[in-house]
Amino acid sequence: MNPEKSIKLSVQIPLFLLLNLVLYFLDLWTNQALMCLVIDVIIFGKIVNDAMKLVPVRYKKSSERFVTLLFPILLLSIWEIFASTGKINPTWFPEPTKILASLWELITVPEKFSETTLLGRPWMILERYQEQGLEGVWKLIEEGHVWATLYRVVMGFVIGLVPAVFCGFLMGMNKTIRLMFDSILSAIYVLPKIAIFPIVMLVFADPFGDAPRIAVVALSVFFMMTIHTMGAVQNIEGIYILAGHNYGAHGLKLFFKVILPGSLPSIFSGMRVALGMALIVIIAVEFLRAEKGVGYLIYYNWEILAPEKMYAGLITVMLIGILTTLVLKLLQYLALPWKRHSLFK
Amino acid sequence: MSVKIRCQGCQKVYRTAEGEFTAIGDATLQIEEGQFVCIVGPSGCGKSTLLKIIAGLDYFTAGEFDVRHGESRDQPINNVVFQEYAIFPWRTVLENVAFGLEMRGISKKIRTEIAREWLQKVGLSKFANYFPDQISGGMKQRVAIIRALANDPEILLMDEPLGALDAQSRLLIQEELLKLWDETKKTVLYVTHSLDEAIFLGDEVLLMSANPGRIIKRYPITIERPRSINTMNTGDFTRTRSEIWEKLAVEVGRSMANQQ
């Protein structure tokens, strides 16, 4: 324990509280709330920083975790207070508690036009489970918005990924193929796939079905991952290829034993980015034209001006993003055994 | 003793958009079977290029070049130990050592056995299932060396394999290398820019000039084997070193002038 530092702290904290009282009484919190908030955050940050230095080594890890949790909770509380007292407009920034409440509503109360909630008809889960077991429960969830969006994004991702990796490898390994297709690829890559959504709709027999939506996601993923995979192959250290050749790996053997594992880590990092993009595309498409899905829900609640429900929708999208990223990380863990020990650094 | 590797007036000229660049001006050499030959020269003289061409990973643009193959049908003609760490990061140490054997179709059981034997010879048995980025530089190069040796090639080609290591690891691995070579007596061509290393390891030292590289002189090394770190302190060693250094210094100077 550093005596100097703890004295400093015991002076800083009361001063901080005093400052806030003064600001309050000078009515500055009412008029210049933002400025007060910024000053507070800076001073608070400094206090926490100093306090962290005093923490004995044993509690270092847990105190770090505490601070990581502390700040978001603090932020949410400030948001709550500011919104309920009217300092920030509660229409644009509804209180977090209201948002959570509407999230619950979105799960339990069916929306008017799609006649379903985020997770189907969850109140029937117990009943269904008794009648038809897990299968029945699954069928219920399939009716919901979350599944609609999840299904489209995952299908689109996989359908775009597989040919992309294949083409990417071809283009990376063979100069002629690369020369032929590189310019076309780069040109279409920069085209926002939302812009070609109407054209894609024309192509399919059922323009208002899921197929065009999944196709647009697949296209976005395809162009990005082809370019990325091609780069991954070209960026393999030349020395590995030389070593491969010298030790007897040619053709297909060279591909499976050297080129594939050599480019896999880079391909996985590209997949993370492509997944993020796939989510963006599907939500945008659902804004435009969908009768079900989290994007549809967000847009609908914009149309009827229910901002808490919009935020709740955003939280749902975040959760879908976190879930899919976790699955990707798991796949990465399984596919790259040589990177496992560095994953937890 | 028969000639294993022969180059007569070999050249390597690159034709680029900016014009011609001669990497190797004249490589004329003869390496006999079972010899440990070192090529020493300043940076940029083309010695690494020469090694790659002898390995079959590139080709000469002029001159006569041949390598005499042995009788065995399965034995690979050569294997290279590269300058940078060229062991595959996605394979364990054991899998790396067994790589050449795997490419030749040798069964898993046998190649694992062979790989383990070699790991034991260099004291890396404990690290068989580690990945390359979990081991030190010295260990990585040992793995690279035994990857070549485990494959049992007729010729061992080494391109400044110890260049990236600290001085202490270098000395230790040099000694280890000689011991391992002693067991198998392969034909070795070793490229280095360290004169000490070349004299310590080789039966013969070939001096290569600054760019465009030419083999300008052959120095047979008569220092007795087995050699140890103490050999570097003997009179014989220092005499040989000063003799070769006279000419080498001139080439190093020319090479630096070229770069300006």
Interface residues (C-beta under 8 A of the other chain):
Chain A: E237 I239 Y240 L242 A243 H245 N246 Y247 G248 A249 K253 K257 V258 P261 G262 L264 L336 P337 W338 H341 S342
Chain B: K52 A55 G56 L57 P76 N78 N79 V80 F82 E84 A86 I87 F88 P89 W90 R91 T92 F99 G100 E102 M103 R104 F131 P132 D133 Q134 R147 N151
